[in-house]
Each structure stands twice: as C-alpha cells, then as structure tokens.
C-alpha cells in the first residue's frame, strides 16, 4: 500500500540489552522513569496509540499521555477474535477506542460486549498469517482520522509491522538489563535472511534517558 493510504507510523518500545521486552505472561516494567516520560510525550504527539490484544490482557494499559494537557490520543487494539476484557482500562475514560478484529473469527457476542463498553468495533480480512491484515487495518485507521500512529506492541505486532515494511520510524529504549530466554523477544521473524536485508535506522539519533539509551530514527528497508 502507498504511504498516502495509511498513517505515518512510529514504533516505540523498551527492550533489555539482549532484545527482550517482557517476562512471559507478566507485566514487566522495563523503562526508566525518564523512558516512561518519553513514552508519554510520544503519545501526546500522535493521533492514536495502537497495541495488540495480548498487551491489553497482560499490561492493562490506559494508553494515555499522562502529564500532558490538550487532546489525548485515540486508542486502537488489534484483536482477531475481539477477546478484549470489557473491563480493560483502555476502554475507559478517553477519546474513544477502536477494536479491530478479523472477519469470520469475531463472535457476535464479543462485539456486542465491546460496543456496550463504549468501543467502536470494525472487522477486516485476515492476513496471510491469519491475524488482522495490517494494510486493511491501516487503511481503516487512516479513514478514522489518524495521520500519525504510535505502535507500542506487543512483540507480535511490532514484528508484523517490520516484516510487512509498514513502520516509518522507531524509538527504542535500551535498558541495561539482561533477561534471557524464555523472556519475550522484541522482534522475531521479520524476513531478514541476509545482512543486506536488515532493517536499518537512517541517521539515528542516540540519547540518554536516565540509565537507558534511546535510539530513534527513520527506518530504511
């Protein structure tokens, strides 16, 4: 899809030195205090924040730009079968939440429960992996009025954006911790078979955020 058919998309996440973003099934607060502030600042400068269903279930985030006045970002959740808890914080107190599921996989009762909780629900075709088709989802998000989209995870979502070359920029906070397996890798299976195919940061900026190092820049495929 062309750039004009989708929002400008930035990935933003924190990872350990060995490229892990969380302990399995556990809310894992990796970011430094300064890194958290950067994340909230990033939310404040985007029209919407997107996460996958697993992030909602494990972390229960609000996806708000805490400490920033003015309009809050809209919230978007990718959930193939619409399996988002009706009591999730992302559905409460905000400018609206869009939940995107997959046609033929989303039960009617799940849709009704989310809509009763105040969410907008839309269904798109499945991609080749059986999950939400990102091109279709991004076209829908763009039509929803989102020009700048912030993607915070989880790992499957981040990997899908990179594999399909649909992320324009990235900000990665590298935290001086080692988690090792079975902690969740930030990125897996993005279609890199040779070094020449690696996703690169184009003229990256590097800065400190407390004890962390932050790398940001445009992505080159």
C-alpha positions as CSV (number, residue, x, y, z in Angstrom):
1,X,0.0,0.0,0.0
2,X,1.2,3.5,-0.6
3,X,2.2,5.9,2.1
4,X,-0.8,8.2,1.3
5,X,-3.2,5.3,2.1
6,X,-2.1,4.8,5.7
7,X,-0.9,6.9,8.8
8,X,2.7,7.7,9.3
9,X,3.6,5.0,11.8
10,X,6.2,5.0,14.6
11,X,7.2,2.0,16.7
12,X,8.0,2.8,20.3
13,X,9.1,0.2,22.8
14,X,11.6,-0.6,25.6
15,X,13.9,-3.6,25.5
16,X,16.7,-5.2,27.5
17,X,20.2,-5.3,26.3
18,X,19.6,-8.8,24.9
19,X,16.5,-7.7,23.0
20,X,13.7,-8.8,25.3
21,X,10.6,-6.8,26.1
22,X,8.9,-8.8,28.9
23,X,8.9,-11.9,31.1
24,X,6.3,-14.4,29.8
25,X,2.7,-13.6,30.8
26,X,3.9,-11.0,33.3
27,X,3.6,-7.2,33.3
28,X,7.2,-6.1,33.0
29,X,8.1,-2.5,33.7
30,X,11.5,-2.2,31.9
31,X,11.6,1.5,31.1
32,X,13.5,4.0,33.3
33,X,11.5,6.8,34.8
34,X,12.9,9.1,32.0
35,X,11.9,6.5,29.4
36,X,8.4,6.4,30.7
37,X,8.2,10.2,30.3
38,X,9.4,9.9,26.7
39,X,6.7,7.4,26.0
40,X,4.0,9.7,27.3
41,X,5.5,12.6,25.3
42,X,5.4,10.3,22.2
43,X,1.7,9.6,22.8
44,X,0.9,13.3,23.1
45,X,2.4,14.0,19.7
46,X,0.5,11.2,17.9
47,X,-3.2,11.0,16.9
48,X,-3.6,7.4,18.2
49,X,-1.8,4.6,20.0
50,X,-2.0,1.0,18.9
51,X,-1.4,-2.2,20.8
52,X,-2.3,-5.9,20.4
53,X,-4.8,-7.8,22.5
54,X,-2.1,-9.6,24.5
55,X,-0.7,-6.3,25.7
56,X,-4.2,-5.3,26.9
57,X,-4.7,-8.6,28.7
58,X,-1.2,-8.7,30.4
59,X,-0.5,-5.0,31.0
60,X,-3.9,-3.4,31.1
61,X,-2.6,0.0,29.9
62,X,-4.7,3.2,29.6
63,X,-2.6,4.4,26.7
64,X,-3.0,8.0,27.9
65,X,-0.4,10.8,27.6
66,X,0.0,11.3,31.3
67,X,1.2,14.8,32.3
68,X,0.2,16.4,29.0
69,X,-2.6,18.9,28.6
70,X,-4.7,19.1,25.4
71,X,-6.2,16.3,23.4
72,X,-5.4,12.7,24.3
73,X,-4.5,10.2,21.6
74,X,-7.2,7.8,20.5
75,X,-6.7,4.1,21.4
76,X,-6.6,1.2,19.0
77,X,-6.5,-2.5,19.8
78,X,-5.9,-5.3,17.3
79,X,-7.8,-8.4,18.5
80,X,-8.6,-11.1,15.9
81,X,-11.5,-12.6,17.9
82,X,-12.3,-9.4,19.8
83,X,-11.1,-11.0,23.0
84,X,-10.6,-7.8,24.9
85,X,-11.9,-7.8,28.5
86,X,-14.9,-5.5,28.8
87,X,-13.3,-4.0,32.0
88,X,-10.0,-3.2,30.4
89,X,-8.7,0.3,31.2
90,X,-8.1,1.1,27.5
91,X,-11.9,1.1,27.1
92,X,-12.5,3.7,29.8
93,X,-12.1,7.4,30.2
94,X,-10.7,8.7,26.9
95,X,-11.4,10.0,23.4
96,X,-12.7,6.6,22.2
97,X,-11.3,3.2,21.5
98,X,-11.3,1.3,18.2
99,X,-11.0,-2.5,18.3
100,X,-10.2,-4.2,15.1
101,X,-10.9,-7.9,14.6
102,X,-10.9,-10.4,11.8
103,X,-13.9,-11.2,9.6
104,X,-15.3,-14.6,10.3
105,X,-13.3,-15.0,13.6
106,X,-15.1,-12.5,15.8
107,X,-18.1,-13.8,17.7
108,X,-21.2,-11.6,17.7
109,X,-21.4,-11.7,21.5
110,X,-17.8,-10.4,21.8
111,X,-18.7,-7.5,19.5
112,X,-21.8,-6.7,21.5
113,X,-19.9,-6.7,24.8
114,X,-17.2,-4.3,23.5
115,X,-19.8,-2.0,22.0
116,X,-21.7,-2.0,25.2
117,X,-18.5,-0.9,26.9
118,X,-18.2,2.0,24.6
119,X,-15.7,0.7,22.0
120,X,-16.1,1.1,18.2
121,X,-15.6,-2.3,16.6
122,X,-14.6,-2.9,13.0
123,X,-13.7,-6.2,11.2
124,X,-11.2,-6.6,8.4
125,X,-9.9,-9.6,6.4
126,X,-7.2,-11.8,7.8
127,X,-3.7,-11.5,6.6
128,X,-1.5,-14.4,5.3
129,X,-0.7,-15.3,9.0
130,X,-4.4,-15.5,9.9
131,X,-4.2,-12.3,12.0
132,X,-5.6,-8.9,11.4
133,X,-4.5,-7.7,7.9
134,X,-2.3,-4.7,8.7
135,X,-2.8,-3.0,5.3
136,X,-6.6,-3.2,5.7
137,X,-6.4,-2.1,9.3
138,X,-4.1,0.9,8.5
139,X,-6.5,2.0,5.7
140,X,-9.4,1.8,8.2
141,X,-7.4,3.7,10.8
142,X,-6.4,6.4,8.3
143,X,-10.1,6.8,7.4
144,X,-10.8,7.1,11.1
145,X,-8.9,10.3,11.0
146,X,-5.4,9.2,12.2
147,X,-2.5,10.8,10.4
148,X,0.2,9.9,13.0
149,X,0.1,6.4,14.6
150,X,2.2,5.2,17.5
151,X,2.6,1.4,17.8
152,X,3.7,0.2,21.3
153,X,3.5,-3.6,20.9
154,X,3.5,-6.3,21.8
155,X,6.1,-8.4,20.1
156,X,3.9,-10.0,17.5
157,X,2.5,-6.6,16.5
158,X,6.0,-5.0,16.3
159,X,7.3,-7.9,14.2
160,X,4.3,-7.8,11.8
161,X,4.8,-4.0,11.2
162,X,8.5,-4.6,10.4
163,X,8.0,-7.7,8.4
164,X,5.4,-6.0,6.2
165,X,7.5,-2.8,6.0
166,X,4.7,-0.7,7.3
167,X,6.6,1.2,10.0
168,X,8.2,4.5,9.1
169,X,10.1,5.4,12.2
170,X,11.1,3.8,15.5
171,X,12.1,4.8,19.0
172,X,13.8,2.1,21.1
173,X,14.7,2.5,24.7
174,X,17.6,0.1,25.5
175,X,17.6,-0.7,29.2
176,X,20.8,-2.1,30.9
177,X,19.3,-5.4,32.0
178,X,19.7,-9.0,30.7
179,X,16.6,-11.2,30.8
180,X,17.5,-14.1,28.6
181,X,15.0,-16.8,27.5
182,X,12.2,-17.5,28.0
183,X,11.6,-13.7,28.2
184,X,9.8,-12.4,25.1
185,X,12.0,-11.2,22.2
186,X,11.0,-7.7,21.0
187,X,11.2,-8.7,17.3
188,X,11.1,-12.1,15.6
189,X,10.6,-13.3,12.0
190,X,10.8,-10.1,10.1
191,X,12.1,-11.6,6.8
192,X,15.8,-10.9,7.2
193,X,17.8,-13.7,5.6
194,X,20.9,-11.8,4.8
195,X,22.7,-8.8,6.4
196,X,21.8,-6.7,3.4
197,X,18.1,-7.2,4.1
198,X,18.4,-6.0,7.7
199,X,16.1,-3.1,8.7
200,X,18.3,-0.1,9.3
201,X,17.9,3.2,11.2
202,X,18.6,6.0,8.8
203,X,20.9,8.6,10.5
204,X,19.8,7.5,14.0
205,X,19.8,9.9,17.0
206,X,21.1,8.5,20.2
207,X,20.4,10.0,23.6
208,X,20.3,9.1,27.3
209,X,17.1,8.6,29.3
210,X,18.3,8.0,32.9
211,X,20.2,4.8,32.9
212,X,18.8,3.8,29.5
213,X,20.0,4.6,25.9
214,X,17.4,5.7,23.4
215,X,17.8,5.2,19.7
216,X,15.4,6.9,17.3
217,X,15.2,7.5,13.6
218,X,13.6,6.7,10.3
219,X,13.6,3.1,9.2
220,X,15.2,2.0,5.9
221,X,14.2,-1.3,4.3
